[in-house]
Amino acid sequence: MKQDNRIEWQETLCVEQHPGPFQMVIFGASGDLSRRKLFPSLLALYQRGLLAEQTRILGCGRQSFTDESFRAHLAEGLSGEPPAQVKAFLSLVFYHAVDYAQADAYQSLARRLEDLDTCQRTCLPRLYYLAVPATLYPDITRELHSAGLLHEADAKSWRHVVFEKPFGFDLAGAKQLDQSLRQYLHEKQIYRIDHYLGKETVQNIFLLRFANVIFEPIWNAHYIDNIQITAAEAIGVENRAGYFDQAGILRDMFQNHMLEMLSLVAMECPSTFAADAVRDEKVKLLRSIRPLLPTAGTAGIVRGQYDGYRREPGVPAESQTETYAALRLYIDNMRWKGVPFYLRAGKKLARKNTAINVVFKHVPHSIFPNIPAKALQQDVLHLRIQPAEGMGLTLQAKMAGPKLCMGAMTLNYNYLDSGEKPLDAYARLLLDCSLVDQTLFIRSDIILAAWELYQPVLDWWENQPQDSPLLTYAPGGNGPAQADALLATDGRQWV
Ligand code: BG6
């Protein structure tokens, strides 16, 4: 038996295969997302032998680069990695300038892709990644279609398109975008990214719930008192005021990441771990959430803005955009009837902390003299999404010593203790794209169900702002005190 805190992994069972070669076209290749996430993630896959040698990556954008100057540009951002590996990886990377608005540009792109086909124009499947502003999605998709670049000659030569969030700005916009893409693509070709689903700790929710026998019997309203989901960030709006001030935290974090985490924690067990089976359960769950308005009323939703937000570069002096929100919601189904789910997310808070805490009920009766059941602490399952990725279970236990005293102790597992560096969420999702696995991507009905839930709140904030004051909170703290009051009125607190 080992004495330290490290985990001894026993047999490892993996459900995935190795991807074959493909062509990847990245629109917006010299932009921030490509530099910070996409190319480092592709390199990470290459280093793990998960990018076949015949794979070709074609960066596209308005800027003009040669293949060599583009590689040199990327190499700067990959300077922390072993140079020989970077060089070998970059030999798979090419560049082609594209003016997105010009139909001719897509014809020339088609010719370039044919030239780069390492399977002599016969078979390579192709992934288009749209790392560009969402307003360009319809035009780029239409032009790809017109140039014949979305045509799938057979099942092996698939043509898939990855879309970054935001997928729509509101319910009507999301529907419209969906319709415009569907003119050219079917759902199996569309990969809508929510990078939270690529996080190891978010995928762990599936395994924890559905690969263990001990949780399912107690994963319901009989044993669980409440569930809390927090996504706190220490950073503010940084250099993204142009986007963020239009969006606000409800669109930026709740409509996607928070609801995805909620779905995984609360959904029913799918019949199999396959894309549509999983996504069917998610959408069923989202449709069981009780409408947030009018029943929740003002007390059920808190919105705030950090002090100093309006002085951030690019933020209007009168901005009414929320940088924090907290809300209580209920899921009206057999499993969760009456269990509150508390969600909060915000910027400029004390520290980065994304976590799901499952708070269990008190024991129904205490056999311990002088200690009523309610005085015993509630057990809590902590799913630490980031940082300190891992999980813990806080239980009551006997404390060492001659007297019968009890206290809370936590069983802990940290991912870093496994010795394996976690793969970045984007690397994981790009791997799934190459494996043609949509399980961790958002289906259209899920996006629309999420917008249906939040649209009334967005409308209410816009049309009746006097009913839902925008609370100012101090940077570096815990957000508005009213978010604590949200739980306190229910006799609870954030754990
Ligand atoms: C993005 C949001 O989707 O997620 C950002 O647009 C937010 O505003 C980010 O900072 C948080 O992601 P992570 O992985 O750092 O928790």
Residues whose N, C-alpha, C, O or C-beta is under 5 A from the ligand:
A	BS01	BG6	D252
